[in-house]
């Protein structure tokens, strides 16, 4: 185990050690109400420690983490204050203690899950946006590199039209177009093979086919949106 992990574990245990030391050293009356508060305080602290596991990975991981940590921290502070209050009061009837603690925890769970759902939507949207950008970027970079390798003027002009069509295509995409976009990328690879072979007629044929596919993709994109 790395030293940094050991240090984090020690840091995490400090609160538990100090809290439990005070709890048992002060000889607090151990009735049901007190143990309920004791349990909820520990639950709130463990949820704070488990927050990293709940964070959605993605481009905005730091933002997702901040929101979940903020929720867990507020919950822990409220739970700690309420729990200590009930421990000091030490009610004989545990019903009030249990109901209050359940309400606090229930509210925390609702806010936590709602935030996680929102983070999932945001992360999925970011992934989709990144995919859209990647399609245009990869295709444009590939075609621009191929342009420099085409010697024949007529063929080069045709490849340039394909490049312009891709470069000016909408970045936004749609799941229904994924297969078509994949085929376009594959066709660009096929075009590269023809350019390497130096076959002018084949280059023009592949470039025209690519241009038709790109225009078809753009027309379908407009229809889908």
C-alpha positions in Angstrom: 0.0 0.0 0.0 1.4 3.4 -1.0 2.3 5.8 1.7 -0.2 8.4 0.5 -3.0 5.9 0.9 -1.9 5.1 4.5 -1.9 8.8 5.3 -5.4 9.3 3.9 -6.6 6.3 6.0 -5.1 7.8 9.1 -6.7 11.2 8.3 -10.1 9.5 7.9 -9.8 7.7 11.2 -9.0 10.8 13.3 -12.6 11.8 13.6 -13.8 8.3 14.5 -11.1 7.9 17.1 -11.7 11.2 18.8 -15.5 11.0 18.7 -15.6 7.5 20.1 -13.0 8.4 22.7 -15.2 11.2 24.0 -18.4 9.2 23.7 -17.2 6.3 25.8 -14.9 8.3 28.1 -17.7 10.7 29.2 -19.9 7.8 30.3 -22.9 9.0 28.4 -26.2 7.2 29.2 -26.5 4.4 26.6 -30.2 4.3 25.9 -31.9 3.5 22.6 -32.1 7.2 21.6 -28.4 7.7 22.2 -27.4 4.6 20.2 -29.6 5.7 17.3 -27.8 9.1 17.1 -24.5 7.3 17.5 -25.3 5.1 14.5 -26.6 7.9 12.3 -23.5 10.1 13.0 -21.2 7.2 11.9 -23.4 6.5 8.8 -23.1 10.2 7.8 -19.4 10.1 8.2 -19.0 6.9 6.2 -21.1 8.4 3.4 -18.8 11.3 3.3 -15.8 8.9 3.0 -17.6 6.9 0.3 -18.4 10.0 -1.8 -15.4 9.4 -4.3 -17.0 6.1 -5.3 -20.3 7.9 -6.2 -18.6 10.5 -8.5 -19.3 10.0 -12.2 -16.2 9.9 -14.2 -16.0 12.3 -17.2 -14.8 15.6 -18.4 -16.5 17.4 -15.5 -15.4 15.0 -12.8 -14.1 17.9 -10.6 -17.5 19.6 -10.8 -19.4 16.4 -10.1 -17.2 15.7 -7.1 -17.6 19.2 -5.7 -21.4 18.9 -5.7 -21.5 15.5 -4.1 -18.9 16.4 -1.5 -20.8 19.6 -0.7 -24.0 17.5 -0.2 -22.3 14.9 1.9 -20.4 17.5 4.0 -23.6 19.5 4.8 -25.4 16.3 5.6 -22.6 15.2 8.0 -22.5 18.6 9.7 -26.3 18.6 10.2 -26.3 15.0 11.3 -23.4 15.6 13.7 -25.1 18.6 15.3 -28.5 16.8 15.6 -26.9 13.6 16.8 -24.8 15.3 19.5 -27.9 17.2 20.6 -29.9 14.0 21.0 -27.0 12.3 22.7 -26.8 15.1 25.3 -30.5 15.3 25.8 -30.7 11.4 26.0 -34.5 11.1 25.5 -36.1 8.1 27.1 -38.5 7.8 24.1 -36.5 7.1 21.0 -39.3 7.8 18.6 -38.6 11.5 18.2 -34.8 10.9 17.7 -35.5 8.2 15.1 -38.0 10.2 13.1 -35.8 13.3 13.0 -32.7 11.3 12.0 -34.7 9.5 9.3 -36.0 12.8 7.9 -32.5 14.3 7.7 -31.1 11.2 6.1 -34.0 10.8 3.8 -33.6 14.4 2.6 -29.9 13.8 2.1 -30.6 10.6 0.0 -33.1 12.5 -2.2 -30.7 15.4 -2.9 -27.8 13.0 -3.4 -29.6 10.7 -5.9 -31.1 13.7 -7.7 -27.6 15.2 -8.0 -26.2 11.9 -9.3 -28.9 11.7 -11.9 -28.2 15.2 -13.1 -24.5 14.3 -13.2 -25.2 11.3 -15.3 -27.2 13.4 -17.8 -24.4 15.9 -18.0 -21.7 13.3 -18.4 -23.7 11.5 -21.2 -24.2 14.8 -23.0 -20.5 15.6 -22.7 -19.6 12.2 -24.1 -22.0 12.7 -27.0 -20.6 16.2 -27.7 -17.0 14.8 -27.6 -18.0 12.0 -30.1 -19.5 14.6 -32.4 -16.3 16.8 -32.3 -14.1 13.8 -32.8 -15.9 12.7 -36.0 -15.4 16.1 -37.7 -11.9 16.6 -36.3 -10.6 13.2 -37.2 -12.1 13.3 -40.7 -10.9 16.8 -41.4 -7.3 16.1 -40.2 -7.2 12.9 -42.2 -8.4 14.6 -45.4 -6.1 17.6 -45.0 -3.1 15.3 -44.8 -4.3 13.4 -47.9 -4.6 16.6 -49.9 -0.8 17.2 -49.6 -0.2 13.7 -51.1 -2.4 14.1 -54.2 -0.3 15.0 -57.2 -2.9 15.2 -60.0 -4.7 18.6 -60.0 -8.1 17.2 -61.0 -8.0 14.5 -58.3 -6.7 17.0 -55.8 -9.6 19.4 -56.5 -12.1 16.6 -55.9 -10.5 15.6 -52.6 -10.5 19.3 -51.6 -14.2 19.4 -52.2 -14.6 16.4 -49.8 -12.4 18.1 -47.2 -14.5 21.3 -47.5 -17.7 19.3 -47.1 -16.5 17.6 -44.0 -15.0 20.7 -42.5 -18.2 22.7 -43.0 -20.5 19.8 -41.7 -22.5 20.4 -38.5 -20.6 19.2 -35.4 -23.8 18.1 -33.8 -24.7 14.5 -34.6 -27.3 11.9 -33.8 -27.1 8.2 -32.6 -28.9 7.1 -35.8 -26.0 8.4 -37.9 -23.3 6.6 -36.0 -23.0 3.8 -38.5 -23.0 6.2 -41.5 -20.2 8.3 -39.9 -18.2 5.2 -39.2 -18.6 4.2 -42.9 -17.4 7.7 -43.9 -14.3 7.4 -41.8 -13.6 3.9 -43.4 -14.2 5.4 -46.8 -11.5 8.0 -46.1 -9.1 5.2 -45.2 -10.0 3.6 -48.5 -9.4 6.9 -50.3 -5.9 7.0 -48.7 -5.1 3.6 -50.2 -6.0 4.8 -53.6 -3.9 8.0 -53.1 -1.0 5.9 -52.1 -1.4 3.8 -55.2 -1.6 7.0 -57.3 -4.6 5.9 -59.3 -6.2 9.2 -60.5 -9.5 7.7 -61.7 -10.0 5.6 -58.6 -9.2 8.6 -56.4 -11.9 10.7 -58.2 -14.5 7.9 -57.9 -13.9 7.4 -54.2 -13.9 11.1 -53.6 -17.2 11.5 -55.4 -18.7 8.6 -53.4 -17.4 10.2 -50.2 -18.9 13.6 -51.1 -22.3 12.0 -51.7 -22.1 10.1 -48.3 -21.1 13.3 -46.4 -24.0 15.3 -48.0 -26.4 12.5 -47.3 -25.3 12.4 -43.7 -25.8 16.2 -43.4 -29.3 16.0 -44.9 -30.3 13.2 -42.6 -28.9 15.1 -39.6 -31.2 18.1 -40.5 -34.2 15.8 -40.8 -33.5 14.1 -37.5 -33.1 17.4 -35.6 
